Amino acid sequence: MLIYGDLSTNKTDVLIDKYAELLNSNVKASEILVLVQNSTLKNNFINKTLEKLNVNSLEKMQVHSFFSLVYNLSLIHISEP
C-alpha cells in the first residue's frame, strides 16, 4: 500500500489506522514494513499505533525512516559471509 497526497490530508492517520487494523487482525509485525520521513515521525507513528492496538503481545514493529532502513540493510549485508 502506498499512501500519498498533499500536506494536511491525514495521510499519517490513515496509515496508522490501517497498520493498527492489520496488527489487531493478527498479521505479524515482521510482515509489514512502514517507511516514514524521519526518526521523529517514526517515534510518533509507533506511539500512536500502540494506542490503537488491542493485542497483548507484539513483535518488534518494522517502522523505519529511509536512513534507518538503509542502515539496517547495510548491517545485514556486512554480516553475511
Secondary structure, 3 states (H helix, E strand, C coil): CCCCCCCCCCHHHHHHHHHHHHHHCCCCHHHCEEEECCHHHHHHHHHHHHHHCCCCCCCCCEEEEHHHHHHHHHHHHHHCC
